[in-house]
Amino acid sequence: MIRYPPVPFLIFALTPMHMQKYLLIGLLFLAAVSHGQTPYIPADTLEQVHSPLQHRQQCLPQAGSFILPALALSYGSLSLFSTAIREFDYSVQDLGKYRSHPLRVDDYLQYVPAVSGIGLQLMGIKGKHQLRDRSIMLGMSTALTILSVRSLKYIVGRQRPDSYARNSFPSGHTATAFVGATFLWMEYKDSHPWIGIAGYSLAVGTGILRVYNNRHWFSDVVMGAGLGMLNVRLAYWLYPSLQRLLFKQDEYKQVMLSPWLSDNGYGMSVHLQL
């Protein structure tokens, strides 16, 4: 038996100070529940809990599922060059000029779909994959989304509607919400499709609130939604190959996700027992 030391698995970009505690709580929660997973899967549960390694075709997203993310990303990208799209952004923003006060629930609503995906598994509502696999794929989706969102915010430098900062494009809150919603859809679309629909409803609500609160333009929200949907599908597509590198063909090994926090930043390490 070889015990590998902790190695960096997900390195998260810096988040606003008031949201760091919520992120850390989520990471600790994932670490706790993942550590308790057993490497043995009873034969009578194989139809309910699947491994991407054993059921690769069920894990891989269909080509048609990339159409909606591609359309959203195209619209968001065109907003950087199209005067017509930017004028539509301004007209949408004008609809909210009579808002009485901001509704800051979107700061928390963005995390509900993803957290629900883990909670449903713990309550016995099985998805396509066991807790370990779905936790890793959700982590991969989150890492890809943070990397793409932060990079675009820095490169584009679009000013927010409230002129608070020049990091409006794309909407990180919306991207996070659509990561969770797409994750729910990928796991439950065949057995409990209403769960995925509810997740997308919450994600759309998050995007609407970002516009209502004068924090983002409409095209920012569309781009964020596209990134969230795309990155989950990419994670599901990449994970079988990653798992073949981490685990042997016929065995399930233990894995523990461990969040870490220091003065220089924070992230997550994965402990493998091979």
C-alpha positions in Angstrom: 0.0 0.0 0.0 1.4 3.4 -1.0 0.2 6.5 0.7 0.6 9.6 -1.4 1.2 12.9 0.3 -1.4 15.7 -0.2 -1.0 17.3 -3.6 -2.7 20.5 -4.8 -5.9 19.5 -6.6 -7.9 22.7 -6.8 -6.3 26.1 -6.5 -9.1 28.7 -6.1 -8.6 32.3 -7.1 -9.1 34.9 -4.5 -12.7 35.7 -3.6 -14.2 38.7 -1.9 -13.5 38.7 1.9 -17.1 38.5 2.9 -17.6 35.3 0.9 -14.4 33.4 2.0 -16.0 31.8 5.1 -18.8 30.4 3.0 -16.4 28.9 0.6 -14.3 27.4 3.4 -17.4 25.9 5.0 -18.3 24.2 1.7 -14.9 22.8 1.3 -14.9 21.4 4.8 -18.2 19.8 4.2 -17.0 18.1 1.0 -13.9 16.9 2.8 -16.0 15.4 5.6 -18.4 13.5 3.5 -15.9 12.3 1.0 -13.6 10.9 3.7 -16.4 8.6 4.8 -16.9 6.9 1.4 -16.1 3.2 1.2 -14.2 1.7 -1.7 -16.6 -1.2 -2.0 -19.8 -0.9 -4.0 -22.4 -3.7 -3.3 -23.5 -5.6 -6.4 -27.2 -4.7 -5.9 -26.5 -0.9 -6.1 -24.5 -0.9 -9.3 -27.6 0.1 -11.2 -28.0 3.2 -9.0 -24.4 4.3 -8.4 -22.1 4.3 -11.4 -18.4 4.9 -11.9 -17.3 6.9 -14.9 -14.5 4.3 -15.3 -17.0 1.4 -15.6 -19.7 3.3 -17.4 -17.8 5.8 -19.6 -20.6 6.3 -22.1 -23.1 7.3 -19.4 -20.6 9.8 -18.0 -19.8 11.6 -21.3 -22.1 14.4 -22.2 -23.7 14.2 -25.6 -22.5 16.5 -28.4 -25.9 18.2 -28.5 -25.7 19.3 -24.9 -23.0 21.8 -25.9 -25.3 23.7 -28.1 -26.9 25.9 -25.4 -23.6 26.8 -23.8 -22.1 27.6 -27.2 -25.0 30.0 -28.0 -24.7 31.7 -24.6 -20.9 32.1 -25.0 -21.4 33.4 -28.5 -23.9 36.0 -27.4 -21.6 37.1 -24.5 -18.6 37.3 -26.7 -20.4 39.3 -29.4 -21.4 41.9 -26.7 -17.7 42.9 -26.7 -18.0 44.1 -30.3 -21.7 44.6 -31.1 -23.2 48.0 -30.5 -26.7 46.6 -30.7 -26.1 44.1 -27.9 -24.6 46.8 -25.7 -27.6 49.0 -26.4 -29.9 46.2 -25.3 -27.8 45.9 -22.1 -28.5 49.6 -21.4 -32.2 49.2 -22.1 -32.5 46.2 -19.7 -30.6 48.1 -17.1 -33.0 51.0 -17.4 -35.9 48.7 -16.5 -34.5 48.5 -13.0 -33.9 52.2 -12.4 -37.0 52.3 -10.2 -35.8 49.5 -7.9 -36.5 50.4 -4.3 -33.5 48.6 -2.7 -31.1 45.8 -3.7 -31.8 42.1 -2.8 -28.5 40.6 -1.7 -29.9 37.0 -1.6 -28.0 36.3 -4.8 -24.7 36.2 -2.7 -26.0 33.0 -1.2 -28.4 31.7 -3.8 -25.5 31.0 -6.2 -24.3 28.2 -4.0 -27.7 26.4 -3.4 -27.7 24.2 -6.5 -24.2 22.8 -5.9 -24.7 22.2 -2.2 -28.1 20.6 -3.0 -26.3 18.1 -5.2 -24.2 16.8 -2.3 -27.1 17.0 0.2 -29.4 14.9 -2.0 -26.8 12.1 -2.2 -26.6 12.1 1.6 -30.4 11.9 1.9 -30.3 8.8 -0.3 -31.5 10.3 -3.6 -29.0 8.7 -5.9 -27.7 10.2 -9.0 -25.5 8.7 -11.7 -22.3 8.7 -9.7 -21.3 8.0 -6.1 -20.3 10.8 -3.8 -16.6 10.6 -4.4 -16.9 10.9 -8.2 -19.5 13.6 -8.2 -17.5 15.6 -5.6 -14.4 15.5 -7.8 -16.3 16.4 -10.9 -18.0 19.3 -9.1 -14.6 20.4 -7.9 -13.1 20.2 -11.4 -16.1 22.2 -12.8 -15.6 24.9 -10.1 -11.9 25.2 -10.8 -12.4 25.6 -14.5 -15.1 28.2 -13.9 -13.0 30.2 -11.5 -10.1 30.2 -13.9 -12.1 31.2 -16.9 -14.2 33.9 -15.1 -11.2 35.5 -13.3 -9.2 35.5 -16.5 -11.9 37.2 -18.5 -12.6 39.7 -15.8 -9.0 40.7 -15.8 -8.6 40.8 -19.6 -11.9 42.5 -20.6 -12.1 45.0 -17.7 -15.7 46.0 -18.4 -17.1 48.6 -15.9 -20.0 47.4 -13.8 -23.4 49.2 -14.2 -23.0 50.7 -10.7 -19.5 51.9 -11.7 -18.1 50.1 -8.6 -15.3 48.4 -10.5 -14.1 47.3 -13.9 -14.6 43.5 -13.5 -18.2 43.1 -14.7 -17.7 40.6 -17.6 -18.6 37.8 -17.0 -20.9 37.4 -14.0 -19.1 35.1 -11.5 -22.3 34.6 -9.4 -24.2 33.5 -12.4 -21.4 31.1 -13.5 -21.3 29.6 -10.1 -25.1 29.1 -10.0 -25.1 27.4 -13.4 -22.2 25.1 -12.5 -24.4 23.8 -9.7 -27.6 23.7 -11.8 -25.8 21.8 -14.7 -24.2 19.5 -12.1 -27.7 18.6 -10.8 -29.0 18.1 -14.4 -26.1 15.8 -15.3 -26.7 13.7 -12.2 -30.5 13.5 -12.1 -31.8 14.2 -15.6 -32.6 10.5 -16.2 -34.1 9.6 -12.8 -35.4 12.9 -11.3 -35.4 15.6 -14.0 -37.4 18.0 -11.8 -34.3 18.4 -9.6 -32.3 19.7 -12.6 -35.1 22.0 -13.6 -35.3 23.4 -10.1 -31.6 23.9 -10.1 -31.8 25.9 -13.4 -34.6 27.9 -12.0 -32.4 29.0 -9.1 -29.5 29.7 -11.4 -31.7 31.9 -13.7 -33.0 33.7 -10.5 -29.4 34.4 -9.5 -28.7 36.0 -12.9 -31.9 38.1 -12.8 -30.9 39.4 -9.3 -27.4 40.3 -10.5 -29.0 42.6 -13.1 -31.7 43.8 -10.7 -29.1 44.7 -8.1 -27.2 46.8 -10.8 -24.1 44.6 -10.4 -24.0 43.2 -14.0 -25.2 43.8 -17.5 -27.4 41.3 -19.2 -24.6 40.1 -21.5 -22.4 39.5 -18.4 -25.0 37.2 -17.0 -25.5 35.3 -20.3 -21.7 34.8 -20.6 -21.5 33.6 -17.0 -24.3 31.1 -17.6 -22.5 29.8 -20.7 -19.2 29.3 -18.9 -20.9 27.5 -16.0 -22.8 25.1 -18.3 -19.7 24.4 -20.5 -17.3 23.8 -17.7 -19.4 21.1 -16.0 -19.7 19.3 -19.3 -16.0 19.6 -19.8 -15.4 18.1 -16.3 -17.7 15.2 -17.0 -15.9 14.6 -20.3 -12.4 14.8 -18.8 -13.0 12.8 -15.6 -12.9 9.3 -17.0 -9.4 9.9 -18.4 -8.3 11.4 -15.1 -9.7 8.5 -13.2 -7.8 6.0 -15.3 -4.6 7.8 -14.2 -5.6 7.8 -10.5 -7.3 4.4 -10.1 -6.8 0.9 -11.3 -9.4 -0.6 -13.7 -11.1 -3.0 -11.3 -10.7 -1.3 -7.9 -12.2 1.6 -6.1 -9.7 3.3 -4.0 -10.2 5.7 -1.1 -9.9 9.4 -1.7 -10.2 12.3 0.8 -10.6 15.9 -0.2 -8.9 18.3 2.2 -9.3 22.0 2.1 -6.4 24.1 3.2 -6.1 27.8 4.2 -3.0 29.9 4.7 -1.9 33.5 4.6 -1.0 33.1 0.9 -4.4 31.7 -0.2 -6.5 28.6 0.0 -7.4 25.6 -2.0 -8.0 21.9 -1.8 -5.7 18.8 -1.7 -6.6 15.3 -2.6 -5.3 12.3 -0.5 -5.1 9.1 -2.5 -4.8 5.6 -1.0 -3.5 3.2 -3.7 
